[in-house]
Every structure is written in structure tokens, then in C-alpha cells.
Amino acid sequence: MSLEASLGHTFREPRLLREALTHRSFGTPHNERLEFIGDGVLNCTIALALYEKFPELPEGQLSRMRANLVSQPALHSLAQRLDISQHIRIGEGEEKSGGRERPSMLADALEAIFGAILLDSGFDAAQAAINRLYVTRIAQVNPREGGKDAKTRLQEFMQSKHLPLPTYSVERVDGEAHAQVFTVRCSVPQVDQEAVGRGSSRRAAEQQAANAVLNKLGV
């Protein structure tokens, strides 16, 4: 599946997508200005989605949930799902230093893509693309958890007990390269708990495993 198909948006001006996928180490024009625009449309879209989903929540709680959803880890996870690392254009030095897989670079590129869609087809198109990518995450938001994901909540639980952090290990990877399924084990021997999660990315599987451990602990 092409990147445009995964995004659900076909660019009228393909140069905008190329620019969004161009790191400054590759040359100019690069994606930093598009990232600036993308950050704005992302924050606005997620704010609207949360505002509509949780009409009873105050501004402070909505802000915390939004911050978690638009954080670098959240964007990095989505960028991995879209396989952006295979499309991004970076300089030779960045390539040698592993920049293609750097979370910050991939998160920035995804924001730049949102900005590119906005310039290409307007706010509604950018909002639609973001909502498609975030539909599962928005559905899973629990106001009682302040928008924190399962791994964060499990980590904070362990820290509150002054115990070592959980460990995550990939047990297997199934499927073709474009449709892989990861199986990850989360182990917390200090409280005699472990669980297995499965997902289309390592991060998704880790989140599922962490959530299973939280359920076992009654957290």
C-alpha cells in the first residue's frame, strides 16, 4: 500500500509530499516550515475531537489528554505504522548515524505531512486524514487516566512502588513486511505478573501487553 493510500489522501501537488518527507540534512526545500503548520492543524483537530467526545470535561483535563495524543511518542508510533522511515529523504551523515529511525525525525515528518495536506487541499482534508489515523487512539482515551497510555501508567505504578520498570521483549514477528504482526511480552517479576500483546507495530504490541498487566494488577 502506498503512503498516500495509507493516509487516505491523494496529493494534487505531489511536491508538497516530497517536501514533507525531506529532512534539512538532505537539502532544500525541507520540511521544517510544513512541520510548523502541521503542528497547528494537528493540535486543533485533536482538540476538536476531544471537545466533542467529552463535553463534560474541563479545559485542563482536555489539554492533558491532547498533549499525550500529540506527543512525540504518539506521533512516532503512527509514523512507524505508516512506514514513513522508508520514504523520508535524509542526508548521508544522518543516514549513517541512524537518523532514518530516529523518533524525533519521524514524528516531525508526520507533522509536516499534515501540514502538506492542509496546503494541498484545505483544513477539512487535513482534519480527515488526522482523524483516520487517530480514530483508535481517540476511542481508547480514558478521562480517568488523564490521557496516559498503558505503558506510561504501568511505569508510573511501578515507580510509585519504588520497583524496577517493566521489561518488554519481542517474542515473534509474523507476516509479510507490509503487514507484520508483533508479539511482545511484558514482564514485571517484582509483582509476579506478565502478559503478551499483539499488534501491527512493536509499540502497539507493547501497549497491549502493558494494558493486560494493568488489568491483572487491577490498576
C-alpha positions in Angstrom: 0.0 0.0 0.0 1.3 3.4 -0.9 1.8 6.2 1.7 -1.0 8.2 0.1 -3.3 5.2 0.3 -2.4 4.7 4.0 -3.1 8.4 4.6 -6.3 8.3 2.7 -5.3 11.4 0.7 -4.0 11.8 -2.9 -2.0 14.9 -3.3 -2.9 17.3 -6.1 0.6 18.7 -5.7 3.0 15.8 -5.1 5.8 18.3 -4.5 4.2 19.0 -1.1 4.5 15.4 0.0 8.1 15.3 -1.2 8.9 18.4 0.8 7.2 17.0 3.9 9.4 13.9 3.6 12.6 15.9 3.1 14.8 16.4 6.2 17.0 19.6 6.3 20.1 17.3 6.0 19.0 16.3 2.5 18.7 19.9 1.2 16.1 22.5 0.4 13.2 22.9 0.4 12.9 20.8 3.5 10.0 20.0 5.9 10.5 22.4 8.8 8.0 25.0 7.7 5.4 22.4 6.9 6.0 20.8 10.3 5.2 24.2 11.9 1.8 24.2 10.0 1.2 20.6 10.7 1.7 21.0 14.4 -1.0 23.6 14.4 -3.6 21.6 12.4 -2.9 18.5 14.5 -3.4 20.3 17.8 -6.6 21.9 16.5 -8.0 18.6 15.1 -7.3 16.6 18.3 -8.7 19.4 20.4 -11.9 19.4 18.4 -12.2 15.6 18.6 -11.7 15.6 22.4 -14.1 18.6 22.9 -16.8 16.7 21.0 -16.2 13.3 22.7 -16.0 14.6 26.3 -18.5 17.5 26.6 -18.3 17.3 30.4 -14.6 17.7 30.9 -12.9 20.9 31.9 -10.2 22.6 29.8 -7.3 21.4 32.0 -8.1 17.8 31.6 -8.7 18.1 27.8 -5.3 19.8 27.5 -3.5 17.0 29.3 -5.2 14.4 27.1 -4.4 16.3 23.9 -0.7 16.7 25.0 -0.4 13.0 25.3 -2.1 12.3 21.9 0.2 14.8 20.1 3.4 13.9 21.9 6.5 12.7 20.1 6.0 9.0 21.2 2.4 9.1 19.9 3.5 10.6 16.6 6.4 8.2 16.3 4.1 5.3 16.7 1.8 6.5 14.0 4.8 7.2 11.7 6.0 3.7 12.2 2.6 2.4 11.3 2.8 4.4 8.1 6.4 3.2 7.4 7.5 6.8 7.0 11.1 5.8 7.6 11.1 4.1 4.1 10.0 7.3 2.4 11.9 10.1 4.2 14.8 11.7 2.4 17.8 12.4 4.6 21.5 13.4 4.1 24.3 10.8 4.1 25.5 11.8 7.5 22.1 11.3 9.1 21.7 8.0 7.2 25.0 6.7 8.7 24.0 7.8 12.2 20.7 6.0 12.1 18.6 9.1 11.6 16.1 7.3 9.5 14.7 5.5 12.6 15.1 8.5 15.0 11.8 9.1 16.7 12.0 12.9 16.6 12.7 12.9 12.8 9.8 10.5 12.1 7.4 12.5 14.4 8.4 15.7 12.7 7.9 14.3 9.2 4.4 13.1 10.1 3.5 16.6 11.3 5.0 18.0 8.1 2.7 15.6 6.1 -0.3 17.0 8.0 0.8 20.5 7.0 1.3 19.4 3.4 -2.2 18.0 3.3 -3.6 21.3 4.7 -1.8 23.3 2.0 -2.8 20.8 -0.7 -6.5 20.5 0.0 -7.5 22.6 3.0 -8.3 22.1 6.6 -11.1 19.6 6.1 -8.8 17.2 4.2 -6.1 17.5 6.9 -8.6 17.0 9.6 -10.0 13.9 7.9 -6.5 12.4 7.5 -5.6 13.0 11.1 -9.0 11.6 12.4 -8.5 8.5 10.3 -5.0 7.9 11.9 -6.2 8.7 15.4 -9.6 7.0 15.4 -8.5 4.1 17.6 -6.4 6.2 19.9 -9.3 8.7 20.5 -11.7 5.8 21.1 -9.4 4.3 23.7 -8.9 7.6 25.7 -10.0 7.2 29.3 -10.5 10.5 31.1 -9.7 8.9 34.5 -6.2 8.2 33.2 -5.6 11.7 32.1 -4.9 10.5 28.5 -1.9 8.5 29.5 -1.2 5.3 27.6 -0.8 1.9 29.2 3.0 1.8 29.2 3.1 5.2 30.9 0.6 4.2 33.5 2.3 0.9 34.3 5.7 2.7 34.5 4.2 5.2 37.0 2.6 2.4 39.0 6.0 0.7 39.3 7.7 3.9 40.2 5.1 4.6 42.9 6.0 1.3 44.5 9.8 2.0 44.2 10.2 -1.1 42.0 12.2 -1.6 38.8 10.5 -0.7 35.5 8.8 -3.4 33.4 10.7 -5.1 30.6 9.4 -5.7 27.1 10.7 -8.4 24.7 9.7 -9.3 21.1 8.8 -13.0 21.0 8.0 -13.2 17.4 7.2 -11.3 14.2 4.7 -12.8 11.8 3.5 -11.9 8.3 4.9 -10.1 5.3 7.0 -6.9 5.6 4.0 -4.7 4.7 1.6 -6.5 7.1 3.7 -7.7 10.1 2.2 -8.7 13.4 4.4 -8.3 16.5 4.1 -10.5 19.6 5.6 -8.8 22.7 5.9 -10.0 26.3 5.7 -7.5 29.2 7.4 -8.9 32.3 7.1 -7.5 35.8 8.6 -10.2 38.0 8.6 -7.9 41.1 4.8 -8.2 41.3 4.8 -11.7 39.7 3.0 -10.6 36.6 3.5 -10.9 32.8 1.3 -10.7 29.7 1.6 -10.9 26.0 0.4 -8.4 23.5 0.0 -8.4 19.7 -0.1 -5.5 17.3 0.8 -4.2 13.8 3.9 -2.5 15.4 6.1 -3.2 18.3 4.8 -0.2 20.1 1.2 -1.3 19.7 2.0 -4.8 20.9 3.8 -3.3 23.9 0.9 -1.1 24.8 -1.5 -4.1 24.6 0.8 -6.2 26.8 1.1 -3.3 29.4 -2.6 -2.9 29.4 -3.1 -6.6 30.1 -0.7 -6.4 33.1 -2.5 -3.4 34.4 -5.8 -5.3 34.2 -4.2 -8.2 36.1 -3.0 -5.8 38.8 -6.4 -4.1 39.0 -4.8 -0.7 38.3 
